[in-house]
Structure formats: structure tokens, C-alpha cells
Amino acid sequence: MVKENIGTSEENTRFFPFVFALFIFLALMNMFGLVPYTFTPTSHIFVTFGLSLSIFLGCNVIGFKTYKLDFFAMFMPAGSPL
């Protein structure tokens, strides 16, 4: 199912390990909450904020590295006036 959605080229699959590791981390941290008398780490605001901030910064750094200043063009529809 994953290969059908992202394709098989190397460029499309280079972020798959990161997404898979993120999924496993979130799944395991949430499963800790199923154990009686334990704390679910993902319910803590700093874990949620840290994950979201690091992913946001990482996406922007990779976007600027790949597309340079053309990265800003992705935030506006094609053909729209400034």
C-alpha cells in the first residue's frame, strides 16, 4: 500500500524511515497509557511541542536546501497576483 502511494523512486522513499520511526515512537508512547498507573508521555505538552517544532523546522530547512528561494512559491497558488 505504501509503494502504491509514494512510488518506488529513491527520491520518494528517502523520508520513509523517518516517518516510520515517528509512527513507531508515537504508537509506543501512546501504548504506555494502556498500562495501569503509568503516564502517557505524548500527553505532556513539551513532548508534543518538541516533536512538532522539530518536524516544522526540519521541513523548512529541507525545503530551503532543495528549492532555495523558490520554496516560497509553494505557499501561493500558481498564477495569483502578488
N, C-alpha and C positions, 0 to 999 in steps of 0.2 A: 504494500500500500504506500509506503514511503517513497519507493523508487518511482511509482506512477506519478506522484505529486511533485517531486523535486527534480526528476530526471536522473540521468546516470553520469553526466559530465563531472569532471573534477571540480570545476568552479561552483557547481550547485551543491556538491556534497561536502565541501570543506568545513562547513559550520555544523554538520550533523553531530559530531562528537560533543560539541558544546551544548547543543540543545538536548541531547540525550542525557548528558551529565546533569544538566539543570533539572530535567524531568525526574531523574532518579533521586536527586537531592531533595526536591520538594515532596516527592512521594514518601520517602523515608521519614522526613521530618514530620509530615502530617500523620504518618502511621504511629509515631511515638505517642500521639494523643489517644490512641486506642488502648494503650496500656494503663491500667488503673493507677492513680496517684502520680502520674507523670505530667510534664509540661510540654506542650507542643511548641517547639522553637519558632516555627513560622508564624505563630500568633503574636510574637513580640515585634513591636513596631520597628526596631532597629534592624532586625534581620530582613524584614520586608523592604525597608528603605535602602539598606545596603545593597540588596540584590537589584532592586530597580535602578538605583543610581549607577551602579557599576555597569549594568547592561545598557543603560541610556548613554553613558559616556563612551563605552566600547563601540556601540553602533555609530556614534558621531565620529569617533576617531577613525574607524574603518571607512566610513563614508567619505570623509575629507581626504584620507590617504588614497582611496581608489579614484574618486571623481574630481578632486581638487575643488575649485570654486563652482563647478557645475553641480555640485551637491545641493546648492540652494535651489536649483531649478526643479528639484524633485518635490519641493513644498508648494509649488504653484502649478495649476493645470497648463498644458501647452496652449499657446495662442492667447492667453489672457493678458490684458494690458497691465503695465506697472501702475 
